[in-house]
Structure formats: C-alpha cells, structure tokens
Amino acid sequence: MFTQIDSSIAVDPSQPSWHRGLLDFPDPVNDYAARSTAGLVIALAAAAIAVNQPWLYAVLALGFVLRLAGGPRYSPFGRLAVHVIVPRLWRKEKTVPGPPKRFAQAVGVAFSGTALVLSLAGLGLAAQIVVGALIVAAFLEFAFGICLGCIAFGYLQRAGVIPDDVCEACNDVTLLRRS
C-alpha cells in the first residue's frame, strides 16, 4: 500500500516516518518528464564538453545524484521538467515504471562521475568522450523515448541480477504491449 505525498512521489507507509519520502523515487514516472529532463541533460552535457572544466562535470554529476536520490524532488532539471515543461509544452502523460528510470539515473551518475574524475586527473579529452557517450544516451531518450538504462535494467532483471519484485510491472509483458 502506497500513499501519495506529492504529485510525483508515492511512499510506502511501512517505512519509519523519519525516512518516509526522503529517498523515494516516483513509480510510475511520466515518460515525457523523463524525456524533457534528458533534453536538459543534453544541453548541460554539451556545455560541459565545450567548457571542459571539472566544476561543470561536477554540476552534471550532482544532477544525476539528486535525481537518483528522489526523482524530480531534489533536481532542478526534474522540477523544471515535471512542473513547467511537461504541462506547458508536452501537455500529455505516458506512465512507465519507475525502477528502470532510477537505474538509468544511476548509470548517469557512473558516467558523469567518471567524467568528473577524469577531468580532475587532467584527462579532459577522456572526460569529453565519456560525456559524449552520455549525450548519445540522453538524445535517444529525448528524441525517441529509448532509455538505454531501462533496457539494461530489463536484461539484468531477466538474468536474475535484479530481483523480479523490484519491478513487477517490468515483468508483465501485457502492460508493455499497451504502451
């Protein structure tokens, strides 16, 4: 049994009250909000490549960490996507399971964090290449709704690395056909 605590986060009331809501991720997620956020990530990542400074890679990584921690709740890009871009530009909703989107944010943390470490180590070109790969993934999400992190999540779940109960909706093929 989950309770809605804001327009985008459902919480498990069995959690202690001090924890409830702090690190909850929305489930389901509006796919158009995720795509909008990916568009914003593309812009920031392109700027990071152009400027090639550690502080900008840090801003990129921080955004992924904030989205991983609580979806749009803590992320300026997430808030902008959910509360401004989707209602004013997309004006529609398509819900998709949250756990694969959270996994995709973790992949974003890994890529942007790697770019930050490379940049701090003086390997700016390597950092730019890693962020270039991140831009490709974000572009696929933004333009076509293809989430590479979500696809990887599905493969890991089918392989038994991610337990089935993490995302029961991901296992129901009939739900996927309706989308």
Buried (B, 14 or more C-beta within 10 A) or exposed (E): EEEEBEEBBBBEEEEEEEEBBEEBBBBBBBBBBBBBBBBBBBEBBBBBBEEBBBEBBBBBBBBBBBBBBBBBBBBEBBBBBBBEBBBEEBEEEBBBBBBBBBBBBBBBBBBBBBBBBBBEEEBBEBBBBBBEBBBEBBBBBBEEBEBBBBEBBBEBBEEEEBEEEBBEBBBEEEEEEEE
